[in-house]
Amino acid sequence: MADDTVHMAFFKEDQIDLAAEAIATLHSLGIADSEISVISGVPFSEKILGRPMSWTRVGLIGLAGAVVGFLTAQLLNIGTVIQYPIRVGGMPYFPIPTAIVVTFALTMLGLLIATFIGVFIETISPSFGPKGYHPKVSDGHIGILFTCPPWEDDQMHAAMKELGAELIHRSEVKDL
Amino acid sequence: MAAEISEIPILQTAEHSEEEEAQEHLMLDPRPREELNRMVMESMNSYTKKYWFFLAVFGLGAAVLLFGAWGNMIATGIGVSGKTRPIFWATFITTFVFWIGISHAGTFVSAILRVFKAEFRRPFTRAAELMTTFGLAAGALFPLIHLGRVWVFYWMVPYPNARWLWPNFRSPIVWDFLAITTYLLSSTIYLYMPLVPDLAMARDRTKGLRHAIYKLLALGWRGTEAEWFRLRKAINIFAFAIIPVMFSVHTIVSWDFAVTQTLGWHSTIFGPYFIIGAILSGVSAVVMILFVLQSTMKNMAYFIRKEHFDGLGKLVLIFSMAWAYFFFNEYILHWYGGEADIRRLLTFHAEGPTAWVWYLMLICNVGIPWLTLWNKKIRSTPWLMFAITMLINVGMYFERLTIIPLTLGHQRSMFDWGEYIPTLTDISIPVGTLCLFIFLYLAASRLIPLIPVWEVQEGQMAHRLRKVGKAKVPSVTELE
C-alpha cells in the first residue's frame, strides 16, 4: 500500500471506549491490524483497545546481559588468580563465598544494563505499521493511525467522525 | 456482593462532603492531562531571584567547602583531616555511609511501592529516584577523598597493573567499588527510563536548545503500543532486580566493617542493621525533599499532598521500630556475652564524654518518631514531618559516628585508646557534599519534570468513586 495515506483520528482521554469502538469499526471496514497503530499519552493494555499483543525481546536481551555479567565475574574471580596467584588472608585461591559477591554484582549489572540497551535498540529499530505523531498525544489524546486505499478515505472519515473523533490532516502529522 | 455496585464519574456531585473529602486525594482529584502538563512545565520554568540565589549559594558552597578543602588536602597531605592513630576512619567514612544510606530509600520507595502497586507513590517516585542518583554521586566521592592519593583511584578498577596484578576481589573495598558502580548505573537508568514519556512531553512544549536536548533524550518517543509495552516490561524488570541490588549495596558497605576483627564491628547482624538504618534515613530524606518541593516549587502543592506525608510517615514509624529492634538485638548480645572489652566499649558509648551523641541518636531515631508519628494529624502536617525527619537524619548521622570513630577509639588495648577531634577539613568536606547534593537537585528541578505526569494521569484514570450501598468509596481499576 505504498500510495496509501496515513490518517490520524483523535479521541480525548476520557473517550477510551469510543477509541476501542473505532478500532473495531476499522476492522469491520476491512482495515487489517497491521495497517493500524495507536499512540497515547498513557499506557493502555492491548485488551482494552482490542489490539493484538505487542512483543518485545527486552527480557531476552536482559537475560543475555546477565549471562555475560556472570561470565565476566568468573573471569575476574578465577582468571585473575590464574594470571597472578596471591594468597590472601589464609583463603584458598578460589574462595566460593567471596566469588558469590562479585558474581552477584556483575550478573545484576549485566542484566540491568542489557535491559536498557535492549529498550534503546528496539526503540531506534524500524517499526511496522503507520507512523506519525502529533503533540496532542502528550496532552492525553488517544491517536489512531491507519492507512487505507484513497478511494475509501471518505468512508473511513465518516465512520470516525460518527464516533466523535477529531481527524488530523496528513500535513499536521509529524515525523519524529 | 448483595449490594448493588454502580460506577459513577467523580465530577458528578451528589453528596458534597464525601466528594470533597475524596478530592483531598490526588488520585480522586483529576485534572485534564493538558493542565497537568502545563503545571509541571510551569514549575520547571519558574526562575525566581530566590532560586538563582540559592543555586549560587549552594554551588559556591560545593566549590569552596568540598572541592576547595579537598584540593587543599591533596596539596597539603591527608594529615589536615585530623585522622590519627587509632582512628583512621572518621567523618569521611561516616559521611560515605550516611550518603549511601540516603540513596537507598529513593529506589526503595520507588521500586517496592511500584512492585506492590501502592498508588500513593505516583507523584513522588521521580523525586525519590533523583535523590538516589545524587545521593550516590555525593557518597561515591568519599572513597576517593578518603584514599588520600586520589590520583591512583583507578587501582580499584578491575584492571591489571604493569605486573599483571589485579585488584584483590576478596576484599570488601573492591566489592564496594563493584556494588556502588552497579547501583549508581542501575539507579540512573531506573530514573531515566520512566522519564522518557515526560521528556517527550517537554520536547513538545519547548523551543531552541531545550527542545533539542529533550528531543535527543526522548529517543523519538511517540507513545505507540509497542513503546509502552517495552517500557512497562523494562520498568518491571528494573523494579524487581534493583531491590536485591539495593539490599546488596548497603550489606557490602556493612561488610567493610563486619569482616574485620574490630571490637563492636564483627557482627553477623551488621548487614540487615545497616539496611534498616539506611532505609530509615532515606525515607526521612524523601519526606524532607517533598516538603521543600511542595513549599518552594510552583504548582507542587497540587501534586504533593498531606496523604503523601501521612503514608511516608507510617513507613518512617515502621522503620524506626525495625531500627530499634536491630539496635537492641545487637546491643543485648554484646552486653549479655559479658566480654570485658566489649562491655567497656558499650559503657564508654553510654557513659563516656561523648555519651550525648549516643543518647541523641536514641532520642532522634526512636524517641521522637515513636512519640509523634502514631498521630495522623502530625503525619499529615508537612512542616512537622520535615522537622521530625530532619531530626531522624541527625540521629542516623550520630549512629554512624558512634559506630565508626567513637568505636575505633576504644578498642581492646587501653594503651591504644584515642580521641578523635575533627578538623575544619573534616567538617568542611561533608558539609560541602550536602551543598553539592542540594545544588544538583536544584539544577535538576528546572531541567527535568520532577512529577511523572503520565503515571499521575494513569493513576487518576484508574481511580473512581463507587457507590456501595449508601456510601461512595474509592476504587482502583487495573488498567495494565
Interface residues (C-beta under 8 A of the other chain):
Chain A: E13 S37 V38 I39 S40 G41 V42 P43 F44 S45 E46 I48 L49 R51 S54 W55 T56 V58 G59 G62 L76 N77 T80 Q83 Y84 I86 V88 G89 M91 P95 T98 A99 V101 V102 F104 A105 L106 M108 L109 L111 L112 I113 T115 F116 G118 V119 F120 E122 T123 I124 S127 G129 K131 Y133 P135 V137 S138 D139 G140 L176
Chain B: P32 R33 E34 N37 P158 P160 R163 W164 L165 W166 N168 F169 R170 S171 W175 L178 A179 T181 T182 L185 S186 I189 M193 P197 A200 M201 D204 R205 K215 L219 G220 W221 R222 G223 T224 E225 A226 E227 W228 F229 R230 L231 R232 K233 A234 I237 F238 A241 I242 P244 V245 S248 I252 W454 Q457 E458 M461 L479 E480
